[in-house]
Every structure is written in C-alpha cells, then in structure tokens.
Amino acid sequence: QVKLVESGGGLVQPGGSLRLSCAASGSIFNINAMGWYRQAPGKERELVASITNGGSTDYPDSVKGRFTISRDNAKNTVYLQMTSLKPEDTAVYYCNALVYVLRMGHQNFWGQGTQVTVSS
C-alpha cells in the first residue's frame, strides 16, 4: 500500500507563514498528481492547491497569491508554502495523491491530516 505522511502544521498568528510537507512511500510506480485539501469544522473538504506531473498548478480564489504548491519528484514529496495566513485558513490539511501503484493501477490516497490553526 501507499502511505502519505503530512508534517509542518501548527499554531501561527495571522499574517504568519507555514510550510507543509507530504511524503509518499510504498509500491509507487508513478505519481500523476498531488494536492492539498482542507476541512474546517462544519464544512466540507475543499481543494486548496493541486499540481500535476507536468507542473501545472491550480488554486481557488481564497488562497491564490498566498499559497504555493510545489513537488520534488525524486523524493515523491509535495509542499505547500502558506503565507499571509488568516483565521479562516484554520483547518485540518490533507495531502492527496493520484498514484499508479504496482500491480494495482491508478489509486487515490489520502494522508492522515495535519492541523493548521491561525489565531492571535
């Protein structure tokens, strides 16, 4: 099986920055796309950033200009650099990857999540 492990979450004041990391391991042949989602209490999980194998990125208007997604293909790792954080960014952030798994084909995997809290 493929495992995704997030790190880098924590408590930060409004206007501050955090950098999240997500490392994938397991029977990986290729990772086609990776992304970050978040879920706040009482709300549905929403996409905050995605990146394809070719490097194309996508962001919703709520984070555009503040968040930057990047990936290191050699390390099977994706990053989310978050700046100018706002209280409304508070949520559990989840890593997601579309992976071609050996002997299985394409599969979608989720990380356990990391808490980001923006508060003074």
C-alpha positions as CSV (number, residue, x, y, z in Angstrom):
1,Q,0.0,0.0,0.0
2,V,0.9,3.6,-0.4
3,K,1.3,5.9,2.6
4,L,1.2,9.6,2.7
5,V,2.6,11.4,5.7
6,E,2.0,15.2,6.3
7,S,4.1,17.4,8.5
8,G,4.6,21.1,9.2
9,G,1.2,22.1,10.7
10,G,0.9,24.1,13.9
11,L,-0.2,27.3,15.5
12,V,0.6,30.6,13.8
13,Q,-0.5,34.2,14.2
14,P,-2.5,36.0,11.5
15,G,-0.1,37.2,8.8
16,G,2.3,34.4,9.5
17,S,3.6,31.6,7.4
18,L,3.8,27.8,7.4
19,R,5.2,25.2,5.1
20,L,3.5,21.8,4.9
21,S,5.2,18.7,3.5
22,C,3.7,15.4,2.3
23,A,5.9,12.4,1.6
24,A,4.6,9.4,-0.2
25,S,6.0,5.9,0.2
26,G,5.2,2.4,-0.9
27,S,4.7,0.5,-4.1
28,I,4.8,3.6,-6.3
29,F,5.4,3.4,-10.0
30,N,4.4,7.0,-10.7
31,I,2.6,9.9,-9.1
32,N,0.4,11.6,-11.6
33,A,-0.9,14.4,-9.5
34,M,-0.8,15.6,-5.9
35,G,-2.8,18.1,-4.0
36,W,-3.7,19.7,-0.7
37,Y,-7.2,19.8,0.7
38,R,-8.5,21.3,4.0
39,Q,-11.5,20.7,6.2
40,A,-12.7,23.1,8.8
41,P,-15.3,22.2,11.5
42,G,-18.8,22.0,10.0
43,K,-17.6,22.4,6.4
44,E,-16.9,20.1,3.5
45,R,-13.4,19.2,2.5
46,E,-12.1,21.6,-0.2
47,L,-9.2,21.8,-2.6
48,V,-6.6,24.4,-1.8
49,A,-3.9,23.5,-4.3
50,S,-3.0,20.9,-6.8
51,I,-0.1,20.1,-9.1
52,T,0.2,17.7,-12.0
53,N,3.2,15.6,-13.0
54,G,3.9,18.2,-15.7
55,G,4.0,21.0,-13.1
56,S,0.6,22.6,-13.8
57,T,-0.9,24.1,-10.7
58,D,-4.4,25.2,-9.6
59,Y,-5.7,27.3,-6.7
60,P,-9.1,28.5,-5.6
61,D,-9.5,32.3,-5.3
62,S,-9.5,32.0,-1.5
63,V,-5.8,31.2,-1.4
64,K,-4.5,32.4,-4.8
65,G,-1.5,34.6,-4.3
66,R,-0.9,33.4,-0.8
67,F,-0.3,29.7,-1.1
68,T,2.2,28.0,-3.4
69,I,2.3,24.2,-4.1
70,S,5.5,22.5,-5.4
71,R,6.8,19.0,-5.7
72,D,10.0,17.1,-5.6
73,N,9.5,14.1,-7.9
74,A,12.8,12.4,-6.8
75,K,11.5,12.4,-3.2
76,N,7.8,11.7,-4.0
77,T,7.1,14.8,-1.9
78,V,4.7,17.7,-2.3
79,Y,4.9,21.0,-0.4
80,L,2.5,23.8,0.4
81,Q,4.0,27.1,1.3
82,M,1.4,29.2,3.0
83,T,1.9,33.0,3.6
84,S,-0.3,35.8,4.9
85,L,-2.3,33.3,6.8
86,K,-5.8,34.3,8.0
87,P,-8.0,32.9,10.8
88,E,-10.3,31.4,8.1
89,D,-7.4,29.2,6.9
90,T,-7.7,27.3,10.2
91,A,-8.5,23.6,9.3
92,V,-7.1,20.2,9.1
93,Y,-5.0,20.0,5.9
94,Y,-4.8,16.7,4.0
95,C,-2.5,15.6,1.3
96,N,-3.8,13.7,-1.6
97,A,-2.1,11.8,-4.4
98,L,-3.2,10.0,-7.6
99,V,-0.7,7.2,-7.8
100,Y,0.0,4.4,-10.2
101,V,0.5,1.5,-7.8
102,L,2.5,-1.5,-8.9
103,R,0.1,-4.4,-9.7
104,M,-2.9,-2.3,-8.9
105,G,-3.2,0.6,-11.4
106,H,-4.2,4.1,-10.5
107,Q,-5.4,4.7,-7.0
108,N,-6.2,7.7,-4.9
109,F,-4.6,8.1,-1.5
110,W,-5.1,10.4,1.5
111,G,-2.8,11.4,4.3
112,Q,-3.9,11.4,7.9
113,G,-4.0,15.2,8.1
114,T,-2.2,18.0,9.9
115,Q,-3.8,20.7,11.9
116,V,-3.2,24.4,11.0
117,T,-4.5,26.9,13.4
118,V,-4.3,30.6,12.7
119,S,-5.0,32.7,15.8
120,S,-3.7,35.6,17.8
